[in-house]
Amino acid sequence: MSRIYLVDDHLILRDGLRALLEHAGHQVVGDAGDVAEAMAAIVRLQPDIVVLDLQLDGRSGFELLADLQRRALPTRTIVLTMSGASRHVAEALRLGAAGYLLKGSASVELMAAIEAVGTGRRYLGPAVAEAALEGLAGKDDTGGAGELLSPRERQILVMVARGKSSTAIGEELHLSSKTVDTYRSRLMAKLKLGDVPAIVRWAIREGLVDLDD
């Protein structure tokens, strides 16, 4: 059975998932609704699997995926979210997600995903399998530009789009503000974006941030 960590900003959903998973014999080692709290706990606890929502309170689950990919932790991730958009599925897979399910899925699908991911395989829910193929083939509306970015550049882009300064980003990521500026200039050149408002528009269009973030 797997050691699992839950990341979702709805406490009632985390409680429900915990009850479901523990009844099935899995061990839920912790849960959080905040990206920073979750990342610190995952590094400390080293769970086998993280079950992650993409839409979190104030930040995006893509940020957590990017950080997990950068750290090369052995933990594997199953995305459990509302969005079946091809660009979201493809982006999650590019950032290392091993599974992707919609929140409307039956519990048996989640159990199947955990079994597959726990044994080193990938699992895509039937509702998102075609979307994944379309997104990875570049048939969605992103144009594939996001593939140019490294995980760190993607992470900084999202933080810039959320209105954070280079100093604040540097403090959170343990980088100098000069290094953050270098990353920002590089990602803007790759995406051909001229200013911060253009970054915000691009991030919203790609589903990396919400209009009300």
N, C-alpha and C positions, 0 to 999 in steps of 0.2 A: 504493500500500500504506500501511497505517496505522502510526503510532507508538503503541505500546500499553504501559500500565503495569498490572501484576498485583497484586491485593491479596487474599491468602488466608493464613491462619495455618498451612497445611500446606505445608512446603517442597517435599515430593515432588510435590505437585499443581502448585505454581508451576513447578517444573522441567519437568514434563510439558507444561504449557501453553506454556511458552517454546519447547520443542523443536517442538511442533506448529505454533505460530504462525510461528516463524522458518522452518520448512520450507515454509510456505505463502507466504513472501516478506514477512511483516510484520516490523517492527522492535520488539522488546521493549526499551523504554528503561530499565526498572527493575522491581523488585518488592519487596513488603514484607508482613509479617504483622501490622503494628501500625498503628493508625489515625493516630497523630500522625506517625510516620515517613512513612507514605504521603502524608499531606496536605502535609507540607513538600516532599516530592519532586515531587508533582504540581504544586504552585505553581511550583517551580523549573524543571521539565522541560516543562510544558505539553503532555502527550501528547494525541494525538487522541482516544484511547479509554482508559478505565479498565475493567478486568474485575474485578468486586468480589464477594466473598462477604459475606453478611450476618452470619454468625456468626464473629466473630474472637476471638482470645485476649484476654479481659478487657474488650472493648468491642464495640459493634455497628456493622455496616456502615451502618446508618441514620444514625449520627452523621456519618460521612464524606459521605454523600449530602447531609445537611443543610448541612454546611460548604461543600461544592461549590456547592450552590444559592445559599447566602448570598453567596459570593464571585463568583458569576456568571462562572465561568471558561468558556472555549470548549470545554473537555474534555467529552466525552459518556461516559456510563457504561452498561455492560452488567452487570447483576446475574447472577452464576452461583452458585447456592446450592442447598441441599437442600430448602428449604421452598417448597411450592406453595400454601400457605394464602392464601386470597383477601385477607385483611387485610394480609399481608406484600407481596403483589404490588401491591395498591392503594397501600399506603404508599410503596413504592419509586417508583412512578410519580408520586405526588403530590410526592415529593421530587426529581423531575427525571430519574430513570433513563430511558434511551432504549431499553433492552432488558432482558429478563428471561428467563432459561433455568434449567432444573433441571440439577443435576450429572449426572443420568443420561442427559442428552441425547447424541445422536451428535455427533461432531466436525463433521459437515457442517452441523449446526444452528448451532454457534458461528461457523463461517465465514460462514454466511448472515447471522447477526446482526451480525457485524463489517462486512460489506459494506453492509448496510442502514443501520446506525448511522453508518458512515463517510460516507455520502452524505446524511445529514440526516434519515433516516427512522427510525421506531421498529420494533422487532422483538420479538414475544412468541412464545416457543416454544409449539407446539400444546398442550402439557400445562398451560400456565398462562393461555392466552388467555381461557377461560371464567371462570377464577378472577378475572382482572383485571376483567372486565365485572361480575361479582357484587360485587367489593369496591368498585369505583368507583360502582356503583349503590346502595351501602349495604345490600346483602343479606347481608353477613357479620355476625358477632356483635359488632362493635365499636360499633355504634350511631352511627358517624360522628363521635364526639366529638373524635377526634384531629385532624380537619380544622380545628378552631378554633385550633390552635396554630400559631404562626409557626415557621420552621425553627430560630431561636435558642431559643425556648421549648421546643421538642421536644428540642433538644440538651441543654439544661440539665436538663430532666425526667429524661432517661436518666442523666445524671451524678449527679443527686440520688438516683435509684433505686439507683445503684451505691455509695451511701454516702459520696460526696464532700461535703466541707463547702463553704460558700459561698466561703471563702478559697481553698481548693484549686481550685475551679472558676474563680474569678476569675483566679488565676495562670495557669491553663492557657489560658483564653480571652482573657486580657489585658483583663479587666474588673475594676472595683472590686467588693468583696464586697457593697456596698450595691446596686449595679446587679444583681448576681446575685440578691439577696434580692427585688428588685423583680420580676424575671422570674419567680422562683419563686412569689411571691404572685399574680401575674397568671395564671400557668398553673393554679395550684390553684383560683383563682376560676372560670376558664373550664371546668375539668373537674369543679368542685364536689367537690374533694378537701379533706379537713379537716386532714390531717397527713402527715408523711413516710411512715409505713407505708402509708397509702392510695395515695400516689404509687408506692411499690414494687409494691403489688398491681396497680395499673392498668398499670404498665409491663410486668409479667410477663404479665398477661392479654392485652395487645396484642402480645406477642412482641418487645418492644423490648429486654428483658433476659432472661437465663435464670435459673433458680432457683439455679444453682451459680456465678453471676457474683460 
